[in-house]
Amino acid sequence: MKCFSLPSLSVPTLAVLPQCAVTVRVSLINRFSQLHESDSVIRSVAKTRAARNGGAFDTEIAVVEKPQLESLFQVSSGYPSPFGATVRDGGVNFAIYSLNALSATLCLFTLSDFQNNRVTESVPLDPLINKTGGVWHVFLKGDFSDMLYGYQFDGKFSPLEGHYYDSSRILLDPYAKAVISRGEFGALGPNGNCWPQMAGMVPSDHDEFDWEGDLPLKYPQKDLVVYEMHVRGFTKHESSNTKFPGTYLGVVEKLDHLKELGVNCLELMPCHEFNELEYSSYNSVQGDYRVNFWGYSTVNFFSPMIRYSSAGIRNCGRDGINEIKFLIKEAHKRGIEVIMDVVFNHTAEGNENGPIISFRGVDNSIYYMVAPKGEFYNYSGCGNTFNCSHPVVRQFIVDCLRYWVTEMHVDGFRFDLASIMTRSSSLWDATNVFGAPIEGDFLTTGTPLGSPPLIDLISNDPILRGVKLIAEAWDAGGLYQVGTFPHWGIWSEWNGKYRDTVRQFIKGTDGFAGAFAECLCGSPNLYQGGGRKPWNSINFVCAHDGFTLADLVTYNNKHNLSNGEDNNDGENHNNSWNCGQEGEFVSPLVKKLRKRQMRNFFLTLMVSQGVPMIYMGDEYGHTKGGNNNTYCHDNYLNYFQWDKKEESSSDFFRFCCLVTKFRQECESMGLDDFPTSARLQWHGHFPGMPDWSETSRFVAFTMVDSVKGEIYVAFNTSHLPFTITLPDRPGYRWEPLVDTSKAAPYDFLTPDLPGREIAIQQYAQFLDANMYPMLSYSSVILLRSPDQNA
């Protein structure tokens, strides 16, 4: 997720949103004022007072409705479930939870009225007829063609009590299946508004999609090779030559690239509806505008990001929904699963200075962790924290996940800052929660729970238990649970310790040989004791956060000035090494070493037990110029550059494809359980003599493989070359397959490689003596083969 530059993360922390978001309350004054002169109007003006930075201000907000001469709909009491807008009995049922609201109104728009800032029809809800418990509901029959909806709620506007009710706001239903506002990515709303009015799509019984019999692939997780992708960034660059660049359809056009690479699982960075203009500001360094490019700031969790579709808001978002369904279906046809990166730790509404879009206006004290005086707890680092352990909120999350599995056919989820989901909910209103005040510090808000109710609910859900569940097992409040995340035997984790250890060892840092060996085995030190398996570890060297693989070997320091935060944002501890010179313009010798190191990192991923994850662009050596936090750049920094991939197709990309294919061919590289001595043996410079000392920079092992026979893998991360002695196998000899110190194409000796026999012959004198010369900073794979001369 985006890495903010923040002061101390003591809780609660009050983050300040950018000006574009801060001024949203004022910008709403004119939102509904643009009416034709001949229209008679009814204005409802609400004065609100809110504390900000110790002061107070007044705003007047006008909501304008068309005169209602005759209702367009037949209205009846409706049903309290399911939540959202649901087609049934020849009409549409609307149901929404708002425990603390005093009144509610359903607002309906035709698409044309919405674009002209008009409410087509308002349906007031009677709390005696249209409310059951804390659920407001109504059933309507009529013509819902091109119809949108939202809600107005009235109640206390009292931030000190955790309430932000404002009857002048038209709010998004948290359960809306498509969100309509702007149709084009990066385009401002009317009058340059970054936060124009949003509304949900009213569903229709004609909403259909032909899945063509699509079924879940259900790969064993141990067999996955994951690819983290940004939908817009993957094909937006002009060199992609796609018909619909930057869209779901653009990704479909390039799925064969993933097949070539050997990927069978696609992890999509956030594709839930978000506002890319949230951080909008001019970037004098790049000459463009900063935006929320990554998308880790959700507006609505049910709706796909409509502006990632070529259709935009056409057909009220239905075409956009069908485009992401088409992407998932086409990925499945190619044998590629699709995992969604979901951000249930916070929303785009920020802290008390942020906009009122949906959850805050529906029931702020339910959906967010708030302190006794209304402050927002900020375990996310983004201004607010979703109240995940609250019964209503956790049911909302489970309903959402089920929807994406059953209706959208996704194969699993990666949960951003998942440790937040293990924290206790807001309990400051102890009388309501327990029936009486709590004496003493019984369970404070945010306390990590051993059996968090949301994780329990997901893990034992009959639908969700069968999909991939991956946790980013930490949060911005200091909770770090890698290896200890509550898992019920099925959750996997982004293994941040794998990343840090591998980076340290490959760049030649002393003291990491033993830890590196643990990483190669699937991190049994983290997962075996809790009853988990190697595939519970998602192994990665690079991800969207931090340096790319090319930048990891090019920069010692981050270069984030173009982010506009004086280089204070982003991670300071990258465990990177520039191989002797900083930046891209360096000597040929340094460039050669960098390529070698990139091959070392990629090879490590593919010979490790666990699930390897590749970050988009690393397969050709994409650079972001040393920027390790490119959340705000809608430009070449984040775009996959297809021309660069073609340039390197005979070099690093070829190497990555071949190593990935080798992993998939080996029976021993994706085990169901941790390897034992019956299969794996450790070696040092001499067979059976591993060196686990603090100064060791050499790790080698042999692995028995039912397909390849036996494999020898070695890593020399010292600055010195040396000749190793190979294990003696009577009747066999060792044959080189991979040597990262060699220039392409001799870094991977395929059977059909021209000059292959000559290349092997160059090492014949060493191999005849059961030895092999290893250069500094290199890794090798050798295969046991029958000795024809034995």
N, C-alpha and C positions, 0 to 999 in steps of 0.2 A: 504494500500500500504506500501512499505518499508519505514521505518522511518530513514532518514539519520541524522547523526550528522553534523549540519551545523553551520556556523557563522550566524550573523544577516541576516534575510531574506529581507533586503531592496532590492529593485528591481532597476536595474538588479543585480543578484548574479552570479558569475562565479564559478560553481562547477568543480571539477577535477575528471575525470574518473580514475578507476584503471589502473595499468600499462598495463594490457592485452588489454584494449581498447585504451589507449593512443598510444601504439606502432603500432596500426593497419596500419597507413599510411606507416610506414617503412616495415611492414610485407608484404605489397602488392607488393613490388619490385619484389619478386620472384614468384608472384602468377601465372603468365602465362609463366614462363621461362622453364618449364619442358616439352620439346618437344623431340620427337624421332630425333636422329642425322640425319636421311635421309630426314626429313621434311624441305622444304624450308619455310622460315618464313618472315613475314613482321612485323617489330617492329615499334611501334609508341611510342616514348619516350616523356613524358611531364615533364617539370620542373615546380614545383610549389613552391611558397614561401609563408609562412604563419607566422604571428606573434604569438609567444607563450611566455608568461611570460616576455614580454619586449624584447625578442630576436628574431632571425630569423633563419631559417634553410632551406636547399634545399633538396629535395628528387627526385630521378629519378625512375619512375614507368613505366615498360614495359608492353604493352599489345600485345599479340601474337595472330595472326589469321592464320588459315589454308589458303593456297593459293586457290583462287576461280577460278577454271577452267571453270565451267559452273554453273549457278545458279540452285539451287534445287527448286526454286519457281517462279511462275508467279507473277509479281509485278505490282500493279496499285495504283492509288492515294489514295483510301480508303475513309473513312467517319469519321467526327469529333466526332460522338457519336454512341453508348455509349462509355464511357471511359473503358479502359482495353482491354483485348484480347477477342473477341467475335466471335463465329462461326456464319457464315451467307453466303448465296449464294455460297455454295460449297467451301468456304475458311475460312480464319480467318482475321478479321479486328482488327488492333491495333491502339489505340488512347490514347494519354497521354497529359496532360496539362503542358506546361512549357513556361510561358510568356517571360522570360528573356533569354532563351537559344538562341544562334546564329546559332547553327547547332545541328542535332540529327541523331543518327544512331540506327537502330534496330539490336540487336545481337541475333542470334539464335544458339542453341546448341542441338545436339543430346545428350542423356543421357551419352553415352560412351565418347563423346568429352568433355562434362562438367566435368566428373570425371577425365579426363586427362588434365584439364585446357586449353582446346582448344575452340575457337569460331568456330562453324561450318560454319556460313555464316553471313556476315554483310550486312545490307541493308541501305545505306545512304538515308536520307530523304531530298528532295529538298524543301526548304521553299516556293518556288513559287507553287509547285504542292501538297506537302504533309503537308501543314500547313494552317489552317483556324483559324483566330484570334490568340489565344494563344495555340491552340491545334495542335499537330503533329499527323499525321495519315497515315496509309498505309494498303493496302489490299493485302493478299498473298494467292495464291492457290498452293497446293503441298501436299507432304506427311509429316504430323506433328506427326507421331508416335514417342512416347518417346521424344518429342521436348520441350525444355525450351527456355526462352527468357529473355532479359534485354535490357537496353538502355544505350547509351553513349550520353552525352550532352557536347557541348562546349560553352563557354561564359566567362564572367569575373570570375577570381578567386580573389575576392576582399572582404575579410571579413569585412573591414571597411564600405563597401557599402551593406553588407548583402548577398553577392554572393559567392558560393562555387563550381563553375563549374570547372570540371576537366575531360577532354575528355579521360583520361586513365582509368577512373572508369566505370565499368559496373554496372548499378543501377537496383534495383528492381522497377518494376512498382507498385505504391501504390495500384492499382486495381488488382494485381495478386491474383488468387484464391487459389493457393498453392505455398509455398516457399520451394525450394529444396536446401539443403546444406549438413549438416551432418544427418545421418539417425538414430543415437542412442543417447539417452539422456546422456549428460555428456561426450561424446567421443570427443576428440580434432580433429581438422581438420588436413590436411597434414602439416608436419613439426611442429606439436604442435600449430597450429594457432587457436586462440580463435574465429577469425572472418573470416572463409573461404568464398570464393565467394558464393553468393546466386543468384538464378535465379527463375523466375516464370514458372509455368506450362502452356503450350499452351493448351487451351481446345480442346475437340473433340466432334463431334456430337454423339459419342458413349458413352459419359459420362452419365450413367443412374444409378438410385437407386430406388428400389422398396419400396415405402413408405407404401404400403398395405392399402391405403385409410386413412392414418393418418391425423387427423384434430386437430386444437387447442382445448385444454380442456376448455379454457375461464372460469376458476373459478372466481367467485366474489372475489375481493382481500380480503375482510373481512374474507373469509373462509380459507385463506392460513396459513400453518405452513411451514416456510422457513428453509432450511438446507444449510448452507454455506460449500462448499466442495472444496478441492483441488484434482484434478483428480489423479495426481501421488501419492500424499500422502495417498489417501483413501485405495489403495490396494497394495502398494509397500512393506509393511512389510511382512516378510516371513510367518507370521501366518495367512495371508489372504487366503492362499491356493488356489489362483486363477490361472487359466491357463495363463493369460496374466497380470501379476502384474504391476501396475503403469500405466495402459492404459485406454482408453475409454472402451474397452471390459472388463477390470477388474472391472470397475464401474458397468457395466451391470450385472455381476455375483453377485453383492452385493446389487442390488436395493431392494431386498426383506427385507433387514435390515431397509431401510427407511420406507417401508410399515409397518413394525412391530412397528417402533417408532411413526408412525402417521404423517409422513412428506408427504406433497402433492405438494411441490415446492422445486426444487433443484437449488441453486444458485452456479454456477461454478466459482471459482476463475479463473483468466485470462487463456483463451484457445486460444487466438490469437498467431500467431507465435512470439516467443521471443527467445533471445539467453541466454540460461541458463549459459553459460560460461562468461557472461559479467563481473562478479565479481570474476572470478576464481583466487583462491589463496590457499595456503596450510594452513590448520587449525591445528595447533600444539595441541590445546586443545582436539579436537575430533579425530585427526589422519586421517582426510580425507580432501577433498577440498571444500572450500566455493563456492557456485554457486548462480545464481539468481533463487531460487527455487519457489518463489511466482509467478513470471512472470509479475510483474507490470512494464514492460519496453518493449513496443511493437515494433516489427520490421515491421509487416504487419497486417493490421486490417481485411482484407478479408480472409486470410488464417488461418485455424485452426492450432494449434500447432501440427506439423507433428510427433514430437518425443514423443507425448502422444499416438500415435497409435502403434499397434503391427507391422504394415506394414512398418513403417518408410518411406523411399523415394521410395519404390516399386511402380511401375506403375506411376511414376512421381507425387506421392502424392495423386492420385485419391483414392487409397485404404484407405488412412488416412482420407480423407474427408468422405468416406462412413462409416468409423468406428464411427465418432462422430455423423453422421446422425443416425446410428443404435442405439447408446446410447439414442438419443433424442426420437426415435420411441419407443424403449423399455420402456423408462420412461413413455411416454404417455400411453402405454398399461397398465401400473400399476397405472394410475391415478395421475402421478407426472408431474407437469409442469417443464420446464427448463428455467432458467434465466441466462444470460451471464453477468459476471463482465467485463465491458469494460473500457479501459484506454485511453480516448481521450484527456487527459490533457498534455501528453508529449510522446516522443518516445525514443527509445534506442540510438538515435544519440547524446544525451548529448549536451554539449556546444561546443565552438569552438575547444576544444581539442578532441572531440569525432570522431567516425568513420563516413565516408560518405557512407551510405548504400542505401538510397532511397530518402526520402523527401528533405534532404539537398542538394543533387546533382541535383535533378529535378528542384527545385525552392525554395531555402532556405527562401528567403524574403517573400514568399507567405505562406508557411506552418508553419513558426515559428514567434513568437513575437520577434522582434528585435528592438533595440534602434537605435537612429540616427547614432551612430558610429559602428553599427553592433553587439553590445553585445547582448547576449541572456537574455531576461527576464526569471526569474526562479520562477514563482508562484507555480511550482510543487515540488520544492525541489530536482529535479533530473537533473538540468542542462539546460533544455529548457522548453518552454511552447508552446503547439500547438495553432495555431492562429485561434481558433475555430469560431470567429465571422466574419472572412473573407469570402466573398461570395463563393469562390472556395472551401475553406476548409469545410465550413458548408455543402455544397452540397455533398462533398466527404463523410462526416460523415453520412448524411442521406442516401446516396446510400449504404453505408456499412451496416447500420442498417436494411434497407429494404432487402438487400441480405440475412442477417441472419434470418430474419422473413420468407421471401418467399421461399428461397432455402434450408435453414437449419432447418426451422420449430421451432425456439426458441420462447418462450412465453413472453420474455421481457428482460430488461436490468437493471443492477445496474451500475451507472456511477461513477467511481472512481474520487475523488476530483472534483465533478461536478461544484463547484462554479467557476472554471476556465472557464467553458463554458458560463458564464454570463459576462465575462470581455470583454471590447472593444478590437478590433483588432489593430495591428500595424498601426499607421497613421503618422509615421514620414515622409513619402514621401507625404506630404500634397498636393502637386501640382497634383500628379497623382490621388489622391483620390477625391479631391474637385475641381480640375481645377485651383486652386490658393492657394498660401500659406495662412495658418491660422494665424490671428493676435491674440496673446495672447494664453492662455491655454484653447483651446476650448474643446477638449476631449482627454486626454492623454491615452496612451496605458495602458490597464489593468484596466481602470475605470469600476466598476460594473454598469451594465445597468439594468434599471427597466424592460425593455422588450427586453431581449437579442435575437437577430435574430435567433440564432441556436435553442434555446429552443422554440421559436415561431414556427420555421419551423418543428421541431419534433412534437410538441404538436398538430399541425393542419394538419399534414401529414395524408392522408386518410388510410394509412397502419399502421403507427406507433402509431397513436392515440388509436388504439385498443389493444395494448399490455401493459404489466406492465412496468412502467418507474419509477425507483427509483434513487434518488440522494444522494450521499454522499455530504451533503450541506456545505462543507468547502474546503479550500485549504491550501497549505503550505505558502502562502503569507499573511495569517492573515484574510482572508475573511471568516466569519462564518455566515451561512444563515439558520441554523436549525430553522424552523418555518416561514422563510421569503423567501425561495427559490421560484423564479417565477414558477408558477405551472399550470396555465390554467385549474385548477380544476382536473387535472389527475395525476400530479406527486406526488409520495410519497418520504419520506426522511428517511434515516438512522437516528433514533432519538438519537443522542449523549447525549442529556440532559436526556433522559430516563435512559440510561446506568449510567450516573454519579449520578443521584438522587437515583436510586435503590441501587447502591453500597453503597452510604453513609447511607441510611436509614437502610438497612439490617444489616450492621455492627455496627449499634447502635450510629450513629452520631446525636447529638442534632440538632434541627432546620429544619428537613426535612419531618416531618409528613404531612404537607399540600402539599408539592411538590410531595411526594410519592402518595398521594391520586389523584393528577392530572394525574400522570402516569397511575394509575389503570383505569382511565376514558378515556384513549386514548389521553392525553395531549391536552385538549380543550384550555388551556392557549396558546398553540402554533398554533393550527390549526383551531379552531372554528371561530375566527375573520376573517380569510381569506377565509371563505366559504368551507373549507375542512372538512373531516370526520375522524373518528378514524382510519380507514384503511390507511389513508395517513401517519400514523406513523408506521415505521418498528421498533419494540421494540427489543432491544437486550441488554444482559448483557455482553457478550463476543463475539469477532469476531477474525479474523486472526491477526489483530493488537492488541497487548496487551496480558494480561494474559489469560490463559485458565480458565475455571470455577474452576478446582481443584487448580490451582496456585493462583487464586484470594483469596482463603481462606487458603493458605499455606505460602505466602510470603508477607512481608511488602515492600520489595525492589526488584527491578529488578536484575537479575543475568545474564548479557549479555556478559561476558568476551569472550566466545567462538565466538562471532561475529567479534573479532579482532579490535574493536574500543574503547578499554579501558573502556568499560561499559558506554560510553557517548551517545550511540545511544538508541533509544526506549524512550517511554514515562516515565517521572519521577513521574507523578501524577496519580497513578493507583487506588486510593481510595480502596485499598485492606486491608485486615486484616488477619494476620497469626493465629489468634485465641489463641495467647499467646506464641507460640514458632515458630521460623523461620525454614523453611525447612521440609523435609519429615520424619526425624527421631525424633519423639516426643512422648510424653506420650499418653497412650490410651484415656485419657480424652480429650486431644486436638484433637485427631483423630475423636472422637465421635462428638465433637462440629463442626468440619469441615464438616463432612457428613451432619449434621443438616443444616448448612448454605448453602451447595450446594442444598439441597432440598428446602430451603427457596427461593433461587434465581430462581430455575426452576419453582416453584409454582407461584411466582410473574409473570413470563413471561406468564404463561398459564391462569391466571385469569385477565390479563390486557386487556382492549379494545385496538384495534390495531392489528397489524400483528406480531406474535412472530417469532424470528429468532434464531435458534440453531446453534452453531459453531461445526463443525465436531470433534468428540471425546469427547465433553463435556458430552454426554449421558452416558459415562462410567467412566468419571473422568480422562481424559488424562492429563498428566503433561508434561510440557516442561522444568522442572527444574528451574522455575523462570525466564526463558528467555522470554521477552515480545516483541521480534522483530526478529523472527526466519526466516527472509526472505532468509537467505543464507545457510540453512542447508538441505541437501538432505540425511537425516538420521532419526533415531527413534524419534528425537524431533518433526518432522512434520509428521511422519507416524502414521496412525490409527493402533493401536495395537489390533488386533482381539482377541488375547489370553487374554488380559486384559478385554476386553468387555465380554468374556465368563465367566471370573472369577467373574465379578460383575453382571451377568445376574439376579441373585436373589436379587440384592441389588439396587444400584442406577439406573441401566438401567431399571429394572422392574418399579421403581417409575416413571421414565420419561415417559415410554410407557403408564402407567395408567393415569397419569395426562394429557398427550396430548389427550388421548382418551376421558377423561372426558370433556375437553374443547370442543371437536368436538361434543359431545353428547348434550351439553348445547346450548340452543337457545340464551342465554343472554351473552355469552362470546365473541361473535364476532358480535357486533351490527353494523348496517348501519349508526347509528348516535350516538351522545354522550348521555349517560344515563341521565335521569331527575329524579326528586324526586318521580315521579309516579312509577318508577321501582327500584330506588336505595335509600337506607337510610344509613347514617353513624352512627356509634356507638363508644362508648368508653368502659371503664370498665363496664359501665352501658348502657342499651339500649337508643338510641337517644341522647346520651351525648358525642359526639366526642370531643377529646382534640387536638386542633390545636396549642397549646402553643409551645414555643421554646424547652422545655424540654420533650415534648411528644415523646415516643417511641412505641406508640400503635396506630394502625389503624385497624378498623373493619367496615364491611359493610354487608348489606343484599341485595340480588338481586332477584327480581321476575323473574322466568324462566318458560316458558310455558311447558317445558319438565320435569324439576326437581321439579317444584312447587316454591320453594324458597331456596336460598343458603345463608349460613352465612360463611363469610371469615374473618379471623383475623390474624394480625401479631403482635407479641410481640418481639421487638428487644432490650428490656431492659436486663440487667444482672440479673434482679430479676424475680422470678416467681410470679404469682398471679392468683386468681380465678375470672373469668369474669361472669357477669350476662347476660344471653341471652335474646333476645326480646321475649316477651310473645305472644304466638300464641294459643288462646283457641281452644281446640279440636285437637291440634297437639303437638308433642314434637320434639326436635332436636336430630338427630342421627349422631354420628361422622363418617366421611368418611376418612379424611386425618388429620394426626397429625405428623408433621416433627420431633417432639422430640422422637418419638417411633422408636425402632429398626425395621429393615425389618424382616418380611413382614407386620408388624403391623403399618407401616407408612401410608399404604393405605389399607383400609379394603374392599376388594372385596367380593361380595356375596358368592363366593365359597371358601373363605379362611378358612382353618382348624383352629378351635379355635376362630372364629370371635365372636360368641355369648359370649364367656367367656371374651374376650377383652372388649366388650361393657358393659358387666355386671359390670366390674371393675369401670365403671364410672356411674353406675345406680344411686347411691345416689346423685351425682352432677346433673345429667340430670333430675332426679325427682324434684329437686329444681330449675330447669331451670338455671343451672350454669355449668361451665366447667373450670377445672384447666389447666392453660397454663404454661409450663416451660419457662425459659429464652431462648431467641433466637429461637423461634419456631413459626410456623404458622399452622392454622387449617382450614379445611372446614367441615361444618356440613350441613346436609340436613334436611329440614322440612318433617316430615312424620306423618301420622295419629296416634293419641294416642289411642291405643287399650283399654286403661283403662278409657278413658274419658266418 
